[in-house]
Amino acid sequence: KMHVVPVGVELSEIVSSDSVENPPLVLWNHRWEYDKNPEAFITSLIKLKEEGVRFNFAVTGENSPEGSEAIKSQFGKLSEFIVSSGYLPRSEYISLLSKTDVVVSSAMHEFFGISIVEALSAGAIPVLPKRLSYPEIVPEEWHDFVFYSNEKMTDRLREVLNDIDNWKKNVAGLGEAMRRFDWVDVIKCYDDKLEEIVSDGL
């Protein structure tokens, strides 16, 4: 008697890209709050930079109560590699997605993952924990290449950044698979289910 349908995501403006930035661009596109575990992200980036791994990164999304400069300050010397920090207007965010090579999450709480769907639709390589809603929104055929286990985010991110061209091949087709969450398709599902409810009630 119950059917769960996903939220719709506005994907019509997002264009998938196979190109790679030099150095690769890592994106954090979540709320900058404790339940998204930004400390783990900071720790990973600092460790990888100390190892000599090359990358730039961007931090976007709602960041209340932190401001852009306050977030930057948490990265210390690493802040010189930030290409964007803080909330962006939609057009600028879409442009940033087109340049993103890797999208990262260390979230402890996630109902769905709209920002991840957006980044994957743009062709980003995901580095995601195998928990929360992520195993549901990513088709199983890509699970081995998308998820890190336990607290292995740094290890997976290192692997990806050191061999980014092959990892792009590993997740080929995933961006297109995310298009099933586009509002254009999801709204049809909503309409069909509502029609069923109305029909059953007559």
N, CA and C atoms as an extended XYZ file, in Angstrom:
606
Properties=species:S:1:pos:R:3:atomname:S:1:resname:S:1:resid:I:1 pbc="F F F"
N         0.814       -1.202        0.000 N   LYS     1
C         0.000        0.000        0.000 CA  LYS     1
C         0.857        1.265        0.000 C   LYS     1
N         2.150        1.071       -0.051 N   MET     2
C         3.031        2.227       -0.012 CA  MET     2
C         4.080        2.111       -1.105 C   MET     2
N         4.377        3.224       -1.740 N   HIS     3
C         5.425        3.263       -2.761 CA  HIS     3
C         6.246        4.522       -2.534 C   HIS     3
N         7.552        4.357       -2.398 N   VAL     4
C         8.446        5.494       -2.164 CA  VAL     4
C         9.000        5.986       -3.498 C   VAL     4
N         8.847        7.273       -3.754 N   VAL     5
C         9.403        7.859       -4.978 CA  VAL     5
C        10.468        8.884       -4.586 C   VAL     5
N        11.511        9.033       -5.393 N   PRO     6
C        12.587        9.963       -5.037 CA  PRO     6
C        12.172       11.406       -5.256 C   PRO     6
N        12.946       12.306       -4.666 N   VAL     7
C        12.749       13.718       -4.987 CA  VAL     7
C        13.276       13.946       -6.399 C   VAL     7
N        12.787       14.970       -7.042 N   GLY     8
C        13.318       15.327       -8.348 CA  GLY     8
C        14.481       16.289       -8.202 C   GLY     8
N        15.413       16.234       -9.145 N   VAL     9
C        16.572       17.121       -9.131 CA  VAL     9
C        16.623       17.853      -10.471 C   VAL     9
N        16.886       19.150      -10.430 N   GLU    10
C        16.956       19.945      -11.660 CA  GLU    10
C        18.301       19.694      -12.346 C   GLU    10
N        18.268       18.829      -13.347 N   LEU    11
C        19.504       18.429      -14.023 CA  LEU    11
C        19.610       18.934      -15.461 C   LEU    11
N        18.591       19.620      -15.941 N   SER    12
C        18.564       20.005      -17.348 CA  SER    12
C        19.710       20.935      -17.732 C   SER    12
N        20.219       21.736      -16.778 N   GLU    13
C        21.290       22.689      -17.079 CA  GLU    13
C        22.675       22.058      -16.957 C   GLU    13
N        22.745       20.879      -16.353 N   ILE    14
C        24.036       20.259      -16.060 CA  ILE    14
C        24.499       19.418      -17.238 C   ILE    14
N        25.698       19.704      -17.717 N   VAL    15
C        26.271       18.988      -18.851 CA  VAL    15
C        27.413       18.111      -18.350 C   VAL    15
N        27.405       16.847      -18.736 N   SER    16
C        28.453       15.919      -18.319 CA  SER    16
C        29.744       16.208      -19.078 C   SER    16
N        30.860       16.139      -18.349 N   SER    17
C        32.162       16.417      -18.957 CA  SER    17
C        33.140       15.288      -18.672 C   SER    17
N        33.917       14.893      -19.693 N   ASP    18
C        34.945       13.861      -19.532 CA  ASP    18
C        36.339       14.459      -19.393 C   ASP    18
N        36.440       15.771      -19.519 N   SER    19
C        37.755       16.410      -19.428 CA  SER    19
C        38.243       16.413      -17.987 C   SER    19
N        39.557       16.550      -17.810 N   VAL    20
C        40.166       16.548      -16.481 CA  VAL    20
C        40.926       17.848      -16.278 C   VAL    20
N        40.696       18.494      -15.151 N   GLU    21
C        41.422       19.713      -14.810 CA  GLU    21
C        42.865       19.366      -14.433 C   GLU    21
N        43.741       20.341      -14.540 N   ASN    22
C        45.135       20.138      -14.166 CA  ASN    22
C        45.570       21.259      -13.223 C   ASN    22
N        45.726       20.970      -11.926 N   PRO    23
C        45.519       19.667      -11.279 CA  PRO    23
C        44.036       19.356      -11.146 C   PRO    23
N        43.686       18.105      -10.799 N   PRO    24
C        42.280       17.720      -10.665 CA  PRO    24
C        41.554       18.573       -9.627 C   PRO    24
N        40.268       18.799       -9.868 N   LEU    25
C        39.446       19.605       -8.964 CA  LEU    25
C        38.552       18.701       -8.117 C   LEU    25
N        38.698       18.822       -6.806 N   VAL    26
C        37.904       18.056       -5.843 CA  VAL    26
C        36.807       18.967       -5.306 C   VAL    26
N        35.584       18.469       -5.258 N   LEU    27
C        34.445       19.283       -4.816 CA  LEU    27
C        33.825       18.751       -3.534 C   LEU    27
N        33.572       19.675       -2.618 N   TRP    28
C        32.757       19.405       -1.422 CA  TRP    28
C        31.523       20.283       -1.574 C   TRP    28
N        30.361       19.690       -1.876 N   ASN    29
C        29.157       20.499       -2.123 CA  ASN    29
C        28.035       20.126       -1.155 C   ASN    29
N        28.349       20.287        0.127 N   HIS    30
C        27.394       19.967        1.194 CA  HIS    30
C        27.300       21.148        2.160 C   HIS    30
N        26.284       21.098        3.039 N   ARG    31
C        26.226       22.085        4.124 CA  ARG    31
C        27.483       21.924        4.979 C   ARG    31
N        28.092       23.040        5.366 N   TRP    32
C        29.302       22.993        6.173 CA  TRP    32
C        28.893       22.912        7.646 C   TRP    32
N        28.341       21.766        8.040 N   GLU    33
C        27.883       21.562        9.406 CA  GLU    33
C        28.292       20.183        9.886 C   GLU    33
N        28.207       19.977       11.189 N   TYR    34
C        28.795       18.790       11.828 CA  TYR    34
C        28.287       17.477       11.255 C   TYR    34
N        27.011       17.409       10.840 N   ASP    35
C        26.458       16.139       10.374 CA  ASP    35
C        27.007       15.730        9.007 C   ASP    35
N        27.667       16.660        8.325 N   LYS    36
C        28.333       16.328        7.058 CA  LYS    36
C        29.815       15.998        7.279 C   LYS    36
N        30.279       16.128        8.515 N   ASN    37
C        31.627       15.723        8.917 CA  ASN    37
C        32.731       16.401        8.099 C   ASN    37
N        32.736       17.726        8.021 N   PRO    38
C        33.768       18.408        7.243 CA  PRO    38
C        35.175       18.204        7.801 C   PRO    38
N        35.276       17.917        9.104 N   GLU    39
C        36.603       17.696        9.696 CA  GLU    39
C        37.336       16.548        9.014 C   GLU    39
N        36.606       15.494        8.664 N   ALA    40
C        37.226       14.352        7.990 CA  ALA    40
C        37.740       14.759        6.613 C   ALA    40
N        36.987       15.625        5.923 N   PHE    41
C        37.400       16.127        4.614 CA  PHE    41
C        38.684       16.937        4.736 C   PHE    41
N        38.738       17.842        5.706 N   ILE    42
C        39.923       18.664        5.923 CA  ILE    42
C        41.137       17.786        6.211 C   ILE    42
N        40.964       16.831        7.115 N   THR    43
C        42.058       15.937        7.509 CA  THR    43
C        42.615       15.177        6.307 C   THR    43
N        41.716       14.684        5.453 N   SER    44
C        42.144       13.934        4.269 CA  SER    44
C        42.943       14.797        3.315 C   SER    44
N        42.444       16.009        3.033 N   LEU    45
C        43.133       16.882        2.098 CA  LEU    45
C        44.514       17.282        2.614 C   LEU    45
N        44.597       17.595        3.893 N   ILE    46
C        45.891       17.977        4.461 CA  ILE    46
C        46.885       16.828        4.345 C   ILE    46
N        46.445       15.620        4.671 N   LYS    47
C        47.329       14.454        4.588 CA  LYS    47
C        47.823       14.233        3.158 C   LYS    47
N        46.912       14.326        2.197 N   LEU    48
C        47.283       14.087        0.807 CA  LEU    48
C        48.235       15.166        0.275 C   LEU    48
N        48.016       16.419        0.673 N   LYS    49
C        48.934       17.480        0.257 CA  LYS    49
C        50.322       17.253        0.849 C   LYS    49
N        50.379       16.792        2.087 N   GLU    50
C        51.665       16.507        2.723 CA  GLU    50
C        52.402       15.389        1.992 C   GLU    50
N        51.627       14.491        1.364 N   GLU    51
C        52.220       13.391        0.596 CA  GLU    51
C        52.643       13.832       -0.808 C   GLU    51
N        52.258       15.028       -1.191 N   GLY    52
C        52.614       15.530       -2.508 CA  GLY    52
C        51.582       15.267       -3.585 C   GLY    52
N        50.386       14.822       -3.200 N   VAL    53
C        49.316       14.606       -4.173 CA  VAL    53
C        48.818       15.963       -4.673 C   VAL    53
N        48.661       16.090       -5.985 N   ARG    54
C        48.274       17.360       -6.593 CA  ARG    54
C        46.759       17.456       -6.762 C   ARG    54
N        46.182       18.572       -6.350 N   PHE    55
C        44.757       18.841       -6.564 CA  PHE    55
C        44.456       20.268       -6.141 C   PHE    55
N        43.365       20.806       -6.673 N   ASN    56
C        42.713       21.993       -6.144 CA  ASN    56
C        41.368       21.529       -5.605 C   ASN    56
N        40.691       22.385       -4.839 N   PHE    57
C        39.386       21.969       -4.335 CA  PHE    57
C        38.448       23.160       -4.157 C   PHE    57
N        37.170       22.826       -4.112 N   ALA    58
C        36.121       23.831       -3.939 CA  ALA    58
C        35.184       23.387       -2.826 C   ALA    58
N        34.714       24.353       -2.067 N   VAL    59
C        33.766       24.102       -0.977 CA  VAL    59
C        32.539       24.960       -1.242 C   VAL    59
N        31.416       24.330       -1.551 N   THR    60
C        30.207       25.097       -1.858 CA  THR    60
C        29.052       24.608       -0.985 C   THR    60
N        27.905       25.217       -1.154 N   GLY    61
C        26.720       24.800       -0.409 CA  GLY    61
C        26.411       25.765        0.713 C   GLY    61
N        25.271       25.536        1.347 N   GLU    62
C        24.881       26.362        2.486 CA  GLU    62
C        25.900       26.175        3.594 C   GLU    62
N        26.347       27.283        4.181 N   ASN    63
C        27.395       27.163        5.182 CA  ASN    63
C        27.086       27.900        6.476 C   ASN    63
N        25.835       28.243        6.715 N   SER    64
C        25.458       28.865        7.974 CA  SER    64
C        25.732       27.879        9.116 C   SER    64
N        26.283       28.325       10.241 N   PRO    65
C        26.583       29.709       10.610 CA  PRO    65
C        27.968       30.177       10.170 C   PRO    65
N        28.700       29.333        9.455 N   GLU    66
C        30.052       29.701        9.019 CA  GLU    66
C        29.997       30.547        7.749 C   GLU    66
N        30.872       31.520        7.668 N   GLY    67
C        30.999       32.297        6.449 CA  GLY    67
C        32.110       31.746        5.586 C   GLY    67
N        32.222       32.249        4.372 N   SER    68
C        33.223       31.764        3.437 CA  SER    68
C        34.640       31.878        3.996 C   SER    68
N        34.966       33.035        4.572 N   GLU    69
C        36.313       33.236        5.108 CA  GLU    69
C        36.564       32.356        6.323 C   GLU    69
N        35.531       32.141        7.134 N   ALA    70
C        35.682       31.283        8.313 CA  ALA    70
C        35.975       29.847        7.895 C   ALA    70
N        35.317       29.408        6.829 N   ILE    71
C        35.565       28.058        6.319 CA  ILE    71
C        36.995       27.968        5.789 C   ILE    71
N        37.400       28.965        5.011 N   LYS    72
C        38.752       28.969        4.457 CA  LYS    72
C        39.806       28.855        5.548 C   LYS    72
N        39.569       29.555        6.657 N   SER    73
C        40.564       29.586        7.725 CA  SER    73
C        40.798       28.209        8.334 C   SER    73
N        39.808       27.315        8.227 N   GLN    74
C        39.942       25.984        8.804 CA  GLN    74
C        40.916       25.107        8.020 C   GLN    74
N        41.246       25.500        6.807 N   PHE    75
C        42.162       24.714        5.990 CA  PHE    75
C        43.624       25.147        6.157 C   PHE    75
N        43.861       26.252        6.868 N   GLY    76
C        45.222       26.700        7.080 CA  GLY    76
C        45.942       26.966        5.772 C   GLY    76
N        47.180       26.456        5.646 N   LYS    77
C        47.982       26.675        4.439 CA  LYS    77
C        47.327       26.072        3.201 C   LYS    77
N        46.455       25.108        3.412 N   LEU    78
C        45.783       24.452        2.292 CA  LEU    78
C        44.825       25.398        1.574 C   LEU    78
N        44.466       26.516        2.224 N   SER    79
C        43.488       27.445        1.649 CA  SER    79
C        43.950       28.033        0.317 C   SER    79
N        45.272       28.012        0.040 N   GLU    80
C        45.756       28.556       -1.233 CA  GLU    80
C        45.320       27.704       -2.424 C   GLU    80
N        44.834       26.486       -2.149 N   PHE    81
C        44.392       25.598       -3.224 CA  PHE    81
C        42.871       25.604       -3.392 C   PHE    81
N        42.168       26.453       -2.638 N   ILE    82
C        40.715       26.583       -2.774 CA  ILE    82
C        40.406       27.475       -3.975 C   ILE    82
N        39.620       26.960       -4.909 N   VAL    83
C        39.239       27.767       -6.064 CA  VAL    83
C        37.883       28.430       -5.862 C   VAL    83
N        37.106       27.921       -4.884 N   SER    84
C        35.811       28.525       -4.582 CA  SER    84
C        35.412       28.124       -3.175 C   SER    84
N        34.836       29.065       -2.442 N   SER    85
C        34.438       28.777       -1.069 CA  SER    85
C        33.140       29.502       -0.748 C   SER    85
N        32.163       28.758       -0.232 N   GLY    86
C        30.893       29.359        0.151 CA  GLY    86
C        29.810       29.188       -0.896 C   GLY    86
N        28.650       29.686       -0.561 N   TYR    87
C        27.467       29.551       -1.423 CA  TYR    87
C        27.691       30.262       -2.766 C   TYR    87
N        27.234       29.625       -3.848 N   LEU    88
C        27.355       30.200       -5.189 CA  LEU    88
C        25.981       30.387       -5.818 C   LEU    88
N        25.808       31.422       -6.626 N   PRO    89
C        24.592       31.526       -7.444 CA  PRO    89
C        24.503       30.294       -8.342 C   PRO    89
N        23.296       29.934       -8.745 N   ARG    90
C        23.084       28.698       -9.511 CA  ARG    90
C        23.969       28.625      -10.760 C   ARG    90
N        24.056       29.702      -11.518 N   SER    91
C        24.825       29.675      -12.766 CA  SER    91
C        26.303       29.395      -12.502 C   SER    91
N        26.847       29.970      -11.428 N   GLU    92
C        28.251       29.749      -11.089 CA  GLU    92
C        28.470       28.331      -10.574 C   GLU    92
N        27.494       27.830       -9.846 N   TYR    93
C        27.575       26.452       -9.343 CA  TYR    93
C        27.571       25.454      -10.506 C   TYR    93
N        26.709       25.666      -11.488 N   ILE    94
C        26.648       24.795      -12.661 CA  ILE    94
C        27.978       24.821      -13.400 C   ILE    94
N        28.573       26.006      -13.514 N   SER    95
C        29.874       26.136      -14.171 CA  SER    95
C        30.948       25.372      -13.402 C   SER    95
N        30.907       25.449      -12.082 N   LEU    96
C        31.876       24.731      -11.251 CA  LEU    96
C        31.718       23.224      -11.421 C   LEU    96
N        30.480       22.743      -11.479 N   LEU    97
C        30.233       21.310      -11.671 CA  LEU    97
C        30.876       20.804      -12.964 C   LEU    97
N        30.840       21.625      -13.992 N   SER    98
C        31.391       21.210      -15.290 CA  SER    98
C        32.903       21.033      -15.238 C   SER    98
N        33.553       21.626      -14.223 N   LYS    99
C        35.007       21.525      -14.081 CA  LYS    99
C        35.417       20.506      -13.010 C   LYS    99
N        34.435       19.961      -12.303 N   THR   100
C        34.728       19.075      -11.176 CA  THR   100
C        35.156       17.694      -11.646 C   THR   100
N        36.248       17.197      -11.075 N   ASP   101
C        36.741       15.862      -11.393 CA  ASP   101
C        36.325       14.831      -10.351 C   ASP   101
N        36.302       15.242       -9.081 N   VAL   102
C        36.008       14.310       -7.989 CA  VAL   102
C        35.064       14.983       -7.011 C   VAL   102
N        34.031       14.276       -6.578 N   VAL   103
C        33.142       14.781       -5.538 CA  VAL   103
C        33.253       13.873       -4.323 C   VAL   103
N        33.347       14.481       -3.139 N   VAL   104
C        33.623       13.733       -1.912 CA  VAL   104
C        32.512       13.934       -0.892 C   VAL   104
N        32.202       12.866       -0.166 N   SER   105
C        31.315       12.967        0.986 CA  SER   105
C        31.859       12.128        2.125 C   SER   105
N        31.762       12.680        3.329 N   SER   106
C        32.053       11.913        4.539 CA  SER   106
C        30.876       12.055        5.505 C   SER   106
N        29.702       12.293        4.928 N   ALA   107
C        28.514       12.612        5.719 CA  ALA   107
C        28.143       11.510        6.710 C   ALA   107
N        27.635       11.942        7.846 N   MET   108
C        27.093       11.032        8.850 CA  MET   108
C        25.568       11.008        8.788 C   MET   108
N        24.998       11.939        7.998 N   HIS   109
C        23.548       12.082        7.914 CA  HIS   109
C        23.190       12.549        6.514 C   HIS   109
N        22.351       11.791        5.839 N   GLU   110
C        21.958       12.143        4.478 CA  GLU   110
C        20.638       11.472        4.145 C   GLU   110
N        19.597       12.284        3.888 N   PHE   111
C        18.297       11.720        3.533 CA  PHE   111
C        18.263       11.223        2.089 C   PHE   111
N        18.886       11.974        1.185 N   PHE   112
C        18.868       11.594       -0.224 CA  PHE   112
C        20.223       11.835       -0.889 C   PHE   112
N        20.608       13.082       -1.061 N   GLY   113
C        21.899       13.390       -1.664 CA  GLY   113
C        21.779       14.145       -2.973 C   GLY   113
N        21.009       15.237       -2.974 N   ILE   114
C        20.801       16.016       -4.192 CA  ILE   114
C        22.126       16.518       -4.765 C   ILE   114
N        22.994       17.034       -3.904 N   SER   115
C        24.256       17.594       -4.396 CA  SER   115
C        25.137       16.519       -5.028 C   SER   115
N        25.069       15.291       -4.518 N   ILE   116
C        25.840       14.192       -5.103 CA  ILE   116
C        25.269       13.822       -6.475 C   ILE   116
N        23.958       13.766       -6.585 N   VAL   117
C        23.323       13.474       -7.872 CA  VAL   117
C        23.726       14.527       -8.901 C   VAL   117
N        23.757       15.795       -8.494 N   GLU   118
C        24.156       16.868       -9.412 CA  GLU   118
C        25.592       16.665       -9.894 C   GLU   118
N        26.509       16.384       -8.966 N   ALA   119
C        27.922       16.236       -9.331 CA  ALA   119
C        28.153       15.010      -10.207 C   ALA   119
N        27.465       13.915       -9.899 N   LEU   120
C        27.622       12.706      -10.712 CA  LEU   120
C        27.064       12.917      -12.106 C   LEU   120
N        25.978       13.664      -12.203 N   SER   121
C        25.398       13.966      -13.512 CA  SER   121
C        26.353       14.774      -14.373 C   SER   121
N        27.240       15.536      -13.716 N   ALA   122
C        28.219       16.345      -14.437 CA  ALA   122
C        29.482       15.561      -14.773 C   ALA   122
N        29.532       14.279      -14.379 N   GLY   123
C        30.665       13.436      -14.728 CA  GLY   123
C        31.735       13.310      -13.675 C   GLY   123
N        31.479       13.790      -12.445 N   ALA   124
C        32.474       13.707      -11.377 CA  ALA   124
C        32.651       12.263      -10.906 C   ALA   124
N        33.867       11.930      -10.514 N   ILE   125
C        34.159       10.626       -9.903 CA  ILE   125
C        33.755       10.714       -8.434 C   ILE   125
N        32.887        9.827       -7.960 N   PRO   126
C        32.463        9.915       -6.569 CA  PRO   126
C        33.393        9.170       -5.612 C   PRO   126
N        33.617        9.783       -4.459 N   VAL   127
C        34.304        9.133       -3.338 CA  VAL   127
C        33.333        9.244       -2.168 C   VAL   127
N        32.539        8.173       -1.984 N   LEU   128
C        31.418        8.210       -1.050 CA  LEU   128
C        31.495        7.076       -0.030 C   LEU   128
N        30.956        7.301        1.178 N   PRO   129
C        30.892        6.220        2.150 CA  PRO   129
C        29.800        5.227        1.769 C   PRO   129
N        30.012        3.956        2.068 N   LYS   130
C        29.000        2.951        1.746 CA  LYS   130
C        27.989        2.876        2.889 C   LYS   130
N        27.191        3.923        2.983 N   ARG   131
C        26.183        4.019        4.035 CA  ARG   131
C        25.160        5.081        3.634 C   ARG   131
N        24.203        5.298        4.535 N   LEU   132
C        23.163        6.299        4.340 CA  LEU   132
C        22.383        6.009        3.054 C   LEU   132
N        22.028        7.018        2.292 N   SER   133
C        21.211        6.827        1.090 CA  SER   133
C        22.041        6.489       -0.141 C   SER   133
N        23.357        6.629       -0.055 N   TYR   134
C        24.190        6.516       -1.247 CA  TYR   134
C        24.094        5.162       -1.964 C   TYR   134
N        24.115        4.029       -1.250 N   PRO   135
C        23.990        2.751       -1.971 CA  PRO   135
C        22.656        2.589       -2.704 C   PRO   135
N        21.656        3.380       -2.310 N   GLU   136
C        20.351        3.305       -2.974 CA  GLU   136
C        20.314        4.148       -4.242 C   GLU   136
N        21.000        5.284       -4.237 N   ILE   137
C        20.908        6.153       -5.417 CA  ILE   137
C        21.927        5.778       -6.493 C   ILE   137
N        22.994        5.057       -6.110 N   VAL   138
C        23.998        4.620       -7.084 CA  VAL   138
C        23.710        3.181       -7.498 C   VAL   138
N        23.487        2.905       -8.779 N   PRO   139
C        23.227        1.538       -9.236 CA  PRO   139
C        24.363        0.591       -8.830 C   PRO   139
N        23.982       -0.645       -8.516 N   GLU   140
C        24.923       -1.600       -7.934 CA  GLU   140
C        26.132       -1.881       -8.814 C   GLU   140
N        25.990       -1.783      -10.120 N   GLU   141
C        27.114       -2.107      -11.010 CA  GLU   141
C        28.324       -1.195      -10.805 C   GLU   141
N        28.116       -0.033      -10.177 N   TRP   142
C        29.228        0.883       -9.924 CA  TRP   142
C        29.699        0.884       -8.466 C   TRP   142
N        29.085        0.081       -7.624 N   HIS   143
C        29.388        0.154       -6.191 CA  HIS   143
C        30.874       -0.028       -5.870 C   HIS   143
N        31.556       -0.942       -6.550 N   ASP   144
C        32.967       -1.201       -6.250 CA  ASP   144
C        33.852        0.015       -6.522 C   ASP   144
N        33.402        0.890       -7.425 N   PHE   145
C        34.212        2.032       -7.819 CA  PHE   145
C        33.783        3.336       -7.151 C   PHE   145
N        32.676        3.303       -6.447 N   VAL   146
C        32.110        4.525       -5.875 CA  VAL   146
C        32.358        4.634       -4.374 C   VAL   146
N        32.281        3.508       -3.669 N   PHE   147
C        32.257        3.546       -2.210 CA  PHE   147
C        33.568        3.139       -1.558 C   PHE   147
N        33.903        3.852       -0.499 N   TYR   148
C        34.988        3.422        0.374 CA  TYR   148
C        34.367        2.810        1.629 C   TYR   148
N        35.085        1.911        2.269 N   SER   149
C        34.569        1.229        3.452 CA  SER   149
C        35.135        1.841        4.726 C   SER   149
N        34.361        1.750        5.786 N   ASN   150
C        34.774        2.242        7.098 CA  ASN   150
C        35.316        3.665        7.001 C   ASN   150
N        36.541        3.888        7.457 N   GLU   151
C        37.115        5.236        7.439 CA  GLU   151
C        38.231        5.348        6.402 C   GLU   151
N        38.027        4.752        5.258 N   LYS   152
C        39.062        4.675        4.224 CA  LYS   152
C        38.933        5.762        3.159 C   LYS   152
N        38.318        6.879        3.496 N   MET   153
C        38.115        7.940        2.513 CA  MET   153
C        39.441        8.450        1.951 C   MET   153
N        40.422        8.674        2.804 N   THR   154
C        41.713        9.197        2.351 CA  THR   154
C        42.378        8.236        1.378 C   THR   154
N        42.320        6.939        1.684 N   ASP   155
C        42.932        5.936        0.811 CA  ASP   155
C        42.288        5.933       -0.565 C   ASP   155
N        40.943        5.978       -0.604 N   ARG   156
C        40.254        5.970       -1.898 CA  ARG   156
C        40.528        7.263       -2.666 C   ARG   156
N        40.507        8.387       -1.969 N   LEU   157
C        40.752        9.667       -2.636 CA  LEU   157
C        42.162        9.704       -3.212 C   LEU   157
N        43.112        9.149       -2.504 N   ARG   158
C        44.492        9.069       -3.002 CA  ARG   158
C        44.542        8.239       -4.287 C   ARG   158
N        43.894        7.082       -4.271 N   GLU   159
C        43.869        6.213       -5.452 CA  GLU   159
C        43.299        6.946       -6.659 C   GLU   159
N        42.200        7.638       -6.446 N   VAL   160
C        41.526        8.343       -7.539 CA  VAL   160
C        42.400        9.463       -8.095 C   VAL   160
N        42.945       10.297       -7.219 N   LEU   161
C        43.723       11.445       -7.675 CA  LEU   161
C        45.028       11.038       -8.349 C   LEU   161
N        45.575        9.887       -7.961 N   ASN   162
C        46.824        9.430       -8.570 CA  ASN   162
C        46.624        8.679       -9.887 C   ASN   162
N        45.370        8.368      -10.226 N   ASP   163
C        45.093        7.623      -11.461 CA  ASP   163
C        43.739        8.044      -12.021 C   ASP   163
N        43.568        9.339      -12.169 N   ILE   164
C        42.235        9.884      -12.418 CA  ILE   164
C        41.657        9.470      -13.770 C   ILE   164
N        42.501        9.311      -14.780 N   ASP   165
C        41.991        8.924      -16.098 CA  ASP   165
C        41.348        7.538      -16.057 C   ASP   165
N        41.984        6.595      -15.388 N   ASN   166
C        41.398        5.257      -15.275 CA  ASN   166
C        40.145        5.246      -14.425 C   ASN   166
N        40.122        6.091      -13.385 N   TRP   167
C        38.915        6.135      -12.553 CA  TRP   167
C        37.748        6.751      -13.309 C   TRP   167
N        38.045        7.665      -14.214 N   LYS   168
C        36.980        8.192      -15.085 CA  LYS   168
C        36.353        7.058      -15.891 C   LYS   168
N        37.206        6.152      -16.380 N   LYS   169
C        36.708        5.004      -17.140 CA  LYS   169
C        35.905        4.064      -16.239 C   LYS   169
N        36.342        3.918      -14.991 N   ASN   170
C        35.654        3.015      -14.055 CA  ASN   170
C        34.205        3.418      -13.807 C   ASN   170
N        33.948        4.724      -13.843 N   VAL   171
C        32.590        5.196      -13.550 CA  VAL   171
C        31.870        5.688      -14.811 C   VAL   171
N        32.387        5.318      -15.975 N   ALA   172
C        31.735        5.704      -17.232 CA  ALA   172
C        30.290        5.216      -17.246 C   ALA   172
N        29.368        6.085      -17.616 N   GLY   173
C        27.954        5.734      -17.669 CA  GLY   173
C        27.181        6.093      -16.417 C   GLY   173
N        27.892        6.333      -15.314 N   LEU   174
C        27.207        6.651      -14.054 CA  LEU   174
C        26.468        7.978      -14.132 C   LEU   174
N        27.086        8.962      -14.789 N   GLY   175
C        26.442       10.262      -14.926 CA  GLY   175
C        25.105       10.170      -15.629 C   GLY   175
N        25.071        9.362      -16.674 N   GLU   176
C        23.821        9.178      -17.418 CA  GLU   176
C        22.781        8.456      -16.560 C   GLU   176
N        23.243        7.514      -15.747 N   ALA   177
C        22.322        6.773      -14.864 CA  ALA   177
C        21.654        7.699      -13.853 C   ALA   177
N        22.339        8.777      -13.470 N   MET   178
C        21.771        9.721      -12.509 CA  MET   178
C        20.623       10.529      -13.095 C   MET   178
N        20.527       10.551      -14.428 N   ARG   179
C        19.480       11.336      -15.082 CA  ARG   179
C        18.077       10.827      -14.760 C   ARG   179
N        17.998        9.624      -14.192 N   ARG   180
C        16.663        9.118      -13.820 CA  ARG   180
C        16.049        9.941      -12.687 C   ARG   180
N        16.865       10.765      -12.026 N   PHE   181
C        16.359       11.620      -10.956 CA  PHE   181
C        15.977       13.011      -11.455 C   PHE   181
N        16.124       13.259      -12.760 N   ASP   182
C        15.735       14.550      -13.324 CA  ASP   182
C        14.233       14.741      -13.127 C   ASP   182
N        13.837       15.972      -12.766 N   TRP   183
C        12.418       16.266      -12.541 CA  TRP   183
C        11.548       15.871      -13.738 C   TRP   183
N        12.110       15.992      -14.934 N   VAL   184
C        11.353       15.662      -16.139 CA  VAL   184
C        10.824       14.234      -16.075 C   VAL   184
N        11.650       13.307      -15.540 N   ASP   185
C        11.240       11.907      -15.427 CA  ASP   185
C        10.521       11.620      -14.114 C   ASP   185
N        11.007       12.226      -13.038 N   VAL   186
C        10.427       11.953      -11.722 CA  VAL   186
C         8.981       12.432      -11.652 C   VAL   186
N         8.689       13.571      -12.277 N   ILE   187
C         7.321       14.094      -12.206 CA  ILE   187
C         6.331       13.153      -12.890 C   ILE   187
N         6.808       12.417      -13.912 N   LYS   188
C         5.936       11.435      -14.561 CA  LYS   188
C         5.585       10.321      -13.591 C   LYS   188
N         6.567        9.926      -12.787 N   CYS   189
C         6.328        8.892      -11.783 CA  CYS   189
C         5.317        9.384      -10.749 C   CYS   189
N         5.474       10.633      -10.305 N   TYR   190
C         4.531       11.220       -9.355 CA  TYR   190
C         3.117       11.208       -9.950 C   TYR   190
N         3.010       11.652      -11.201 N   ASP   191
C         1.700       11.713      -11.855 CA  ASP   191
C         1.058       10.332      -11.944 C   ASP   191
N         1.877        9.328      -12.318 N   ASP   192
C         1.351        7.965      -12.442 CA  ASP   192
C         0.849        7.445      -11.101 C   ASP   192
N         1.600        7.673      -10.045 N   LYS   193
C         1.211        7.182       -8.720 CA  LYS   193
C        -0.032        7.897       -8.208 C   LYS   193
N        -0.104        9.195       -8.471 N   LEU   194
C        -1.294        9.942       -8.052 CA  LEU   194
C        -2.528        9.490       -8.829 C   LEU   194
N        -2.334        9.187      -10.105 N   GLU   195
C        -3.438        8.668      -10.918 CA  GLU   195
C        -3.933        7.331      -10.346 C   GLU   195
N        -2.999        6.498       -9.917 N   GLU   196
C        -3.370        5.215       -9.327 CA  GLU   196
C        -4.179        5.399       -8.057 C   GLU   196
N        -3.749        6.363       -7.229 N   ILE   197
C        -4.461        6.629       -5.976 CA  ILE   197
C        -5.886        7.070       -6.262 C   ILE   197
N        -6.005        7.983       -7.235 N   VAL   198
C        -7.335        8.493       -7.588 CA  VAL   198
C        -8.203        7.356       -8.152 C   VAL   198
N        -7.618        6.543       -9.013 N   SER   199
C        -8.368        5.441       -9.638 CA  SER   199
C        -8.837        4.435       -8.594 C   SER   199
N        -7.938        4.122       -7.646 N   ASP   200
C        -8.279        3.150       -6.608 CA  ASP   200
C        -9.368        3.656       -5.688 C   ASP   200
N        -9.459        4.995       -5.591 N   GLY   201
C       -10.440        5.566       -4.678 CA  GLY   201
C       -11.828        5.703       -5.301 C   GLY   201
N       -11.893        5.519       -6.621 N   LEU   202
C       -13.190        5.665       -7.310 CA  LEU   202
C       -13.992        4.368       -7.270 C   LEU   202
